[in-house]
Amino acid sequence: MYFKKINKAFLWLKRKVILLIAAFMVGISNVIYQEEKMINGNFIKTEQKQEEDSD
C-alpha cells in the first residue's frame, strides 16, 4: 500500500518534469526561430541582373 502511493507520486512528478522540459524546449525553439527571422528578414529575395550597355 505504501509503495503504491510512492510509485503514484513518482509517476506524477515524472509527468510534470517531462511536461516542463517539453515546454522549455518549445520556448527555446521559438526564440531561435524569431531571432533567425529577425536577422535574415522575412521577405522574398530576388536577384537582379545588371545590364551592360553595348555601345
N, C-alpha and C positions, 0 to 999 in steps of 0.2 A: 504494500500500500504506500509506504513512504517513498519507495523507489519510483513508483508511477508518478507521484507528484513532482519529484525531482526531474524525471525524464520529460514530463509535460512542460515544466518551466524551462528546461534547457531547449526544447524544440521551439517554444515561443520566443525565447531570446535569440535563437539561431535565425528564425524567420525575420525578426526585426533587424538584426545586424545585416543580413543579406539584402533586405529592403533598403537600408541606409546606404550600403555600398553601391547598389544599383542606382539609386537616386544621385549619389555623388558623381558616379561615372557619367550619367546622362548630363548632369550640370556642367561638368568639365568639358565634355564633347561639344556642348552648345557654346561655351565660351571660346573654345578653339575655332569653331566654325564662324562665329561672329567676328573674331579678330582677323581671320583669313579673308572674310568677305570685306572687312573694312580696309585691309591693306591692299588687296588685289582689285578691289572695285567689283561692282555687281552689274557691269554693263557689257554689252557685246563689243568685242574688239574687232575692228575691221582694218585691213591693210589697204593703203592707198599707194598706187604706183605713181612715181613722179615722171611725167612725160618730158622728154628732151626735145628741144627744137632742132630740126634737121635743116636749118637754113644755111 
